[in-house]
Amino acid sequence: MKNNFKPPYLIGEVGINHNGSIDLAKKIIFEAKKNNFDAVKLQKRDLKICIPKFQQDIIRETPWGRLTYLNYKKKIELNKKNFKEISEFCKKIKIDLFCSAFDINSLKFLKQFRFKYNKVPSALITNIAFLKEVAKERKKTFISTGMSNMKDITRAVKIFKKNKCKFVLMHCVSEYPCPEEKLNLRMINTLKKRFRCEVGYSGHETSVSPSIFSWMLGAQYIERHITTDRSLWGTDQSASLEPIGMSQLSGILKKAYKFLGTGNKKITAVEKKMLTKFKYW
């Protein structure tokens, strides 16, 4: 379980930052590709199931005026046509695409697109029926561990192992944005030692450096929310990376393994030549 410091697999979480606009979704995805991210991720919900009744009629101020929470969610939810268009766009620019399902109906809906991976959002890690359905697909699954305790994580791992479904545990603190003093990055090592599996990091902080430290601590997969502009309307925008942040993150992580080296001491040819200028004994 040693960290060989290979470049991590970078995932750009578009999530709902597109605000229902396919053009904006494509712009965000294009920025991810331009900045050397390996994949982008969307979200899918059956709104009749996912939104608790007490939330449905809450009034919100939105770019479309004052709407109930349910109607606001309807405005930004992607349909089959949208997913097909975005999927084709991702194939065209050669970036992986997958999606978080927030309920079993959405999980079934996503099967038609044959995405490479599944994703269990932090909010669903205690939904046993949902976990079992995901694990039955035996598709490699990223499991976010925000809003959970070790007992919850252990139970989820048992379900995936029982179904012989490959998984990655993603350390996560579900605050948007998350204060850096709450990130608890040492949990990456805890998860790796406890469960002897691949681990990753799903970050919601506003800065870049914690994601780099997460890789140094053993995260093989790094997921960050991404956007074109953090000032855009939406709940996840402030916890997202803009293009400059994407560039900084990928720029460091995609080359850092090269200058870390092997850890084996050796004298380079240039050093040997340099030594002749100093050696008088």
Secondary structure, DSSP 8 states (H G I E B T S, - for coil): --------EEEEEEETTTTT-HHHHHHHHHHHHHTT-SEEEEEE--HHHHS-HHHHT-EEEETTEEEEHHHHHHHH---HHHHHHHHHHHHHHT-EEEEEESSHHHHHHHGGGT-S-EEE-GGGTT-HHHHHHHHHTT--EEEE-TT--HHHHHHHHHHHHHTT--EEEEEE---SS--GGG--TTHHHHHHHHH-SEEEEEE--SSSHHHHHHHHTT-SEEEEEB-S-TTSSSTTGGGSB-HHHHHHHHHHHHHHHHHH--S-----HHHHHHHHHH---
